[in-house]
Amino acid sequence: MRAAVEARDRLFVALDVADVNRARRLVEDLGDSVTAYKIGLELLFGGGLEFAQGLKAAGRSVFLDMKLLDIANTVEKAAANIAALGLDYLTVHATDRQTLDAAVKGRGASKLKLLGVTVLTSLTDADLREQGIAGMAPAGLVVHRARLAREAGFDGVIASGQEAAIVRAAVGEDFLIVTPGIRLPGGDVGDQARVMTPEAAIGAGASHLVVGRPITAAADPRAAATEILRRIAGA
């Protein structure tokens, strides 16, 4: 069984902004309502790595969304260097065991949790066909890659809420399912293809949610975060 987790510890706010000053203002606005943040590639190359270390030093949980995918030697050494930073989570594309095994080896005995990226929530069946992945819908590929990640020793996966239930059935209870593509009812879908509300994603089996623009682009980010936390708690 999954251990009880407070609603606010289930939410990663995605700081998908271009500069550290904007990210710092968001963190200040959110205050103690949020305990965990995702730092992605956009912010990473705008001073985000040092900022991430500052968040960790301030007691926040930090999710480094690198989506590693390279030859095994490079993935292993990158994971080892990231583990040495003392951050909490790292994403790696769950495309094959070679990549996954390299990340596990690089992580070593550190406390860094590895999350396998299954299928991006912006992708559709047509996008997969364009990539040359024929005869498999996103849901089937998500489950296949989730099983690969679990077999390799990963701590969890990134998967949309639409696949959370079938992933949970495939991998069991003691495995993280971190779900992006979260939108409030009637919210702008933007560039996401497979979205779900916070309560529906948690109800389907997601253990954590990643929420960006519905919070960071809101007129009142703290109020938006509070509403999402209310919905998580209600689920």
VMD Tcl script that draws the C-alpha trace (Angstrom):
set ca {
  {0.00 0.00 0.00}
  {1.12 3.57 -0.68}
  {2.01 5.46 2.49}
  {-0.19 8.42 3.42}
  {1.15 11.62 1.85}
  {-0.10 15.15 2.50}
  {-1.75 16.88 -0.45}
  {0.92 19.57 -0.69}
  {3.65 16.92 -0.90}
  {1.90 15.40 -3.92}
  {2.22 18.60 -5.95}
  {5.23 19.66 -8.00}
  {4.91 23.20 -9.34}
  {6.66 23.37 -12.71}
  {8.83 26.48 -12.88}
  {8.79 26.48 -16.67}
  {9.87 30.09 -16.97}
  {12.79 31.67 -18.76}
  {14.68 33.33 -15.95}
  {15.52 32.92 -12.28}
  {14.02 36.26 -11.25}
  {10.57 35.17 -12.48}
  {11.00 31.78 -10.79}
  {12.04 33.42 -7.51}
  {8.97 35.67 -7.53}
  {6.72 32.66 -8.08}
  {8.30 30.78 -5.18}
  {7.87 33.84 -2.96}
  {4.23 34.21 -4.03}
  {3.50 30.54 -3.32}
  {5.18 30.64 0.08}
  {4.65 27.62 2.30}
  {1.64 26.41 0.31}
  {4.03 24.47 -1.96}
  {6.86 22.18 -0.88}
  {8.13 20.82 -4.20}
  {9.23 22.28 -7.52}
  {10.16 21.03 -10.97}
  {13.08 22.66 -12.77}
  {13.08 21.96 -16.51}
  {15.35 22.70 -19.44}
  {14.00 26.21 -20.03}
  {15.00 27.48 -16.58}
  {18.02 25.20 -16.27}
  {19.87 27.17 -18.94}
  {18.87 30.48 -17.37}
  {20.64 29.95 -14.06}
  {18.23 27.28 -12.90}
  {20.73 24.75 -11.59}
  {22.08 27.08 -8.91}
  {18.50 28.16 -8.19}
  {17.48 24.51 -7.75}
  {20.26 24.00 -5.22}
  {19.02 27.07 -3.36}
  {15.51 25.66 -3.22}
  {16.88 22.41 -1.82}
  {18.90 24.28 0.80}
  {15.69 26.09 1.81}
  {14.00 22.77 2.52}
  {12.08 22.33 -0.72}
  {11.92 19.10 -2.70}
  {13.45 19.55 -6.16}
  {12.63 17.60 -9.31}
  {15.24 18.08 -12.08}
  {13.43 17.41 -15.36}
  {16.41 16.63 -17.59}
  {14.80 13.80 -19.63}
  {18.18 12.17 -20.16}
  {18.63 10.12 -23.34}
  {22.08 9.36 -24.72}
  {24.59 6.56 -24.95}
  {24.86 4.55 -21.73}
  {28.25 5.96 -20.70}
  {26.98 9.53 -20.94}
  {23.73 8.80 -19.08}
  {25.60 7.01 -16.30}
  {28.07 9.86 -15.75}
  {25.38 12.54 -16.00}
  {23.23 10.71 -13.44}
  {26.24 10.38 -11.12}
  {26.96 14.12 -11.31}
  {23.29 14.98 -10.76}
  {23.12 12.61 -7.78}
  {26.08 14.45 -6.28}
  {24.06 17.69 -6.28}
  {21.76 16.27 -3.59}
  {18.51 16.96 -5.44}
  {15.48 14.68 -5.10}
  {14.21 13.52 -8.50}
  {15.59 13.11 -12.03}
  {13.83 12.18 -15.26}
  {15.25 9.79 -17.86}
  {13.56 8.70 -21.08}
  {12.34 5.14 -20.55}
  {12.96 4.04 -24.12}
  {15.25 1.06 -23.47}
  {16.94 -0.93 -20.71}
  {20.42 0.21 -21.70}
  {19.55 3.82 -20.88}
  {17.62 2.92 -17.74}
  {20.31 0.61 -16.38}
  {22.96 3.29 -16.96}
  {20.96 5.82 -14.95}
  {20.52 3.37 -12.07}
  {24.25 2.63 -12.09}
  {25.07 6.34 -12.10}
  {22.66 7.10 -9.28}
  {24.49 4.54 -7.14}
  {23.70 4.58 -3.43}
  {22.44 8.17 -3.41}
  {18.90 9.12 -2.43}
  {18.14 10.48 -5.91}
  {14.82 9.08 -7.18}
  {14.70 8.16 -10.86}
  {11.53 8.71 -12.90}
  {11.14 7.19 -16.37}
  {9.49 9.37 -18.99}
  {7.01 7.10 -20.80}
  {5.21 9.08 -23.52}
  {5.06 12.88 -23.45}
  {1.56 14.17 -22.69}
  {1.71 16.34 -25.82}
  {1.93 13.29 -28.14}
  {-0.94 11.57 -29.96}
  {-1.26 8.33 -31.95}
  {-0.35 10.27 -35.09}
  {2.81 11.61 -33.46}
  {3.90 8.08 -32.53}
  {3.34 6.91 -36.10}
  {5.44 9.83 -37.31}
  {8.23 8.61 -35.00}
  {8.03 5.18 -36.59}
  {6.23 3.55 -33.65}
  {3.47 1.77 -35.53}
  {0.71 -0.42 -34.17}
  {0.90 0.83 -30.57}
  {-1.31 3.53 -29.07}
  {0.14 5.85 -26.41}
  {-1.47 3.84 -23.59}
  {0.17 0.57 -24.62}
  {3.56 2.20 -25.03}
  {3.24 3.92 -21.64}
  {2.60 0.60 -19.89}
  {5.44 -1.12 -21.76}
  {7.92 1.59 -20.76}
  {6.62 1.70 -17.18}
  {7.36 -2.01 -16.85}
  {10.85 -1.49 -18.28}
  {11.50 1.26 -15.73}
  {10.30 -0.85 -12.83}
  {12.40 -3.84 -13.92}
  {15.46 -1.58 -14.15}
  {15.04 -0.37 -10.56}
  {13.50 3.04 -11.15}
  {11.36 4.65 -8.45}
  {8.55 5.67 -10.74}
  {7.44 7.04 -14.09}
  {6.02 10.13 -15.71}
  {2.64 9.28 -17.26}
  {-0.52 11.15 -18.11}
  {-3.60 10.80 -15.95}
  {-5.32 9.01 -18.81}
  {-2.88 6.11 -18.40}
  {-2.46 6.26 -14.61}
  {-4.95 3.48 -13.88}
  {-3.47 0.96 -16.31}
  {0.07 1.82 -15.22}
  {-0.90 1.37 -11.56}
  {-2.40 -2.03 -12.41}
  {0.78 -3.01 -14.24}
  {3.39 -1.85 -11.71}
  {1.66 -2.16 -8.33}
  {1.23 0.21 -5.43}
  {4.82 0.87 -4.33}
  {5.80 2.79 -7.47}
  {5.51 6.51 -8.17}
  {3.29 7.73 -10.98}
  {3.98 11.42 -11.54}
  {1.39 13.01 -13.80}
  {1.75 16.20 -15.86}
  {-0.90 17.61 -18.19}
  {-3.11 18.64 -15.27}
  {-5.85 21.16 -16.00}
  {-8.78 22.53 -14.02}
  {-12.25 22.04 -15.55}
  {-12.65 24.45 -18.44}
  {-8.96 25.40 -18.35}
  {-6.89 26.05 -21.46}
  {-5.38 22.76 -22.70}
  {-2.57 24.57 -24.51}
  {-0.06 22.20 -26.15}
  {-1.18 19.15 -24.16}
  {-3.02 16.30 -25.88}
  {-3.80 14.00 -22.93}
  {-5.01 16.02 -19.94}
  {-6.95 15.33 -16.75}
  {-8.22 17.19 -13.69}
  {-6.27 16.89 -10.41}
  {-8.88 14.79 -8.61}
  {-9.39 12.48 -11.59}
  {-5.63 11.86 -11.93}
  {-5.23 11.04 -8.22}
  {-8.33 8.86 -8.34}
  {-6.90 6.99 -11.32}
  {-3.72 6.10 -9.45}
  {-1.31 9.02 -9.80}
  {0.84 9.52 -6.71}
  {2.06 13.04 -7.61}
  {1.00 15.81 -10.00}
  {3.09 18.27 -11.98}
  {1.29 21.56 -12.58}
  {2.76 24.49 -14.44}
  {0.75 27.11 -16.29}
  {-2.55 26.67 -14.39}
  {-0.57 27.96 -11.38}
  {2.32 29.98 -12.78}
  {0.21 31.88 -15.33}
  {-2.66 32.53 -12.92}
  {-3.44 36.05 -11.72}
  {-3.04 34.71 -8.17}
  {-0.63 31.73 -8.22}
  {-1.10 30.95 -4.53}
  {-4.88 30.83 -4.87}
  {-4.57 28.59 -7.93}
  {-2.21 26.25 -6.06}
  {-4.56 26.20 -3.08}
  {-7.47 25.19 -5.32}
  {-5.46 22.35 -6.86}
  {-4.36 21.18 -3.40}
  {-8.00 21.22 -2.29}
  {-8.90 18.98 -5.18}
  {-5.99 16.63 -4.47}
  {-7.05 16.35 -0.83}
  {-10.63 15.69 -1.85}
  {-9.53 12.83 -4.09}
}
mol new
graphics top color blue
foreach p $ca { graphics top sphere $p radius 0.5 }
foreach p [lrange $ca 0 end-1] q [lrange $ca 1 end] { graphics top cylinder $p $q radius 0.2 }
display resetview
